Amino acid sequence: MHTDNTPKLAFTVAEACRSIGIGRSKLYELIAEGRIETRKIGKRTLIPAQSLYALIEAQD
């Protein structure tokens, strides 16, 4: 269960797009390039929070 005080461990594709301010197509492009990791849980594609943090850090 996620509360406001607990950081998220993973984001859905839509949440990841909103979080870093990019479109769905660009997110999938970054995934294809290997710059963002994904995990499949059942049919859901999740993006680990650490993968998004690493992408942002690499842009500095």
C-alpha positions as CSV (number, residue, x, y, z in Angstrom):
1,M,0.0,0.0,0.0
2,H,1.3,3.4,-1.0
3,T,1.0,6.4,1.4
4,D,2.0,10.0,0.9
5,N,5.1,9.4,3.1
6,T,6.3,6.3,1.3
7,P,8.2,6.8,-1.9
8,K,7.0,4.8,-4.9
9,L,9.2,1.9,-5.9
10,A,7.9,1.8,-9.5
11,F,5.7,3.8,-11.9
12,T,3.3,2.8,-14.6
13,V,4.1,4.0,-18.1
14,A,1.6,6.9,-17.7
15,E,2.9,7.9,-14.3
16,A,6.5,7.8,-15.5
17,C,5.6,10.1,-18.4
18,R,3.9,12.6,-16.1
19,S,6.8,12.4,-13.6
20,I,9.5,13.4,-16.0
21,G,7.4,15.4,-18.4
22,I,7.8,13.4,-21.6
23,G,5.4,11.8,-24.0
24,R,4.6,8.1,-24.2
25,S,6.5,7.7,-27.5
26,K,9.6,9.3,-26.1
27,L,9.4,7.0,-23.1
28,Y,9.2,3.9,-25.3
29,E,12.1,5.2,-27.3
30,L,14.2,5.5,-24.2
31,I,13.2,2.0,-23.2
32,A,14.2,0.7,-26.6
33,E,17.6,2.4,-26.3
34,G,18.1,0.7,-22.9
35,R,18.2,4.0,-21.0
36,I,15.1,3.2,-18.9
37,E,14.5,-0.3,-17.4
38,T,11.2,-2.0,-17.2
39,R,9.6,-4.8,-15.3
40,K,6.6,-6.8,-16.3
41,I,4.2,-7.8,-13.5
42,G,1.6,-9.9,-15.1
43,K,0.5,-7.7,-18.1
44,R,1.5,-4.4,-16.5
45,T,4.7,-2.7,-17.5
46,L,6.3,-0.9,-14.5
47,I,9.3,1.4,-14.5
48,P,11.5,1.2,-11.4
49,A,11.9,4.6,-9.7
50,Q,15.7,4.1,-9.7
51,S,15.7,3.9,-13.4
52,L,14.0,7.3,-13.8
53,Y,16.3,8.8,-11.2
54,A,19.3,7.4,-13.1
55,L,18.0,8.9,-16.4
56,I,17.6,12.3,-14.8
57,E,21.1,12.2,-13.1
58,A,22.7,11.2,-16.5
59,Q,21.3,14.4,-18.1
60,D,23.4,16.7,-15.8
